Amino acid sequence: MDLLEHLRRQFAYDDWANREVLAALKKSTADTSRSRQLLAHILSAERLWLERILQQPQSMAVWPDLSLAQCEMQIAGLKQEWAKFLEQLISARLTEEINYKNSKGEPWASSLHDILTHVVMHSAYHRGQIASQMRAGGDTPAYTDFIHAVRSGAIQSIG
């Protein structure tokens, strides 16, 4: 498997995991406001990084106040937008430096590969926070481990 295929699998996993979290939040009987904020932040950050890569203006706040219905719409849109970007991506671009400003307005440059890796890891980090919040509230969080996605057939196994 080449690096591009690996990244495409990681983004497929990320989409699956976001949808699993959304489904768990919809079933919750506890106060999910903090978890909803974290999910909205995940989705906003995923959009923000794609906009940075494409050199587009930021379209959402870093910490937006989204309903679960709005999160669901964001998840669907991001799946299509990332898939379109990753489908046309060629390996030679992975070392390309992307110039952007962070949320404090500071200029930075990062390789495209590092940004793509960051997007998936950042989302997984915050999904872990959501799981902790849900457990603390007495709910069962979504099981979003990568290996679970592979075992369940949500992500194609290698080999």
Secondary structure, DSSP 8 states (H G I E B T S, - for coil): --HHHHHHHHHHHHHHHHHHHHHHHHH--S--HHHHHHHHHHHHHHHHHHHHHTT----S-SS----HHHHHHHHHHHHHHHHHHHHH--GGGGG-EEEEE-TTS-EEEEEHHHHHHHHHHHHHHHHHHHHHHHHHTT-------HHHHHHTTSS----
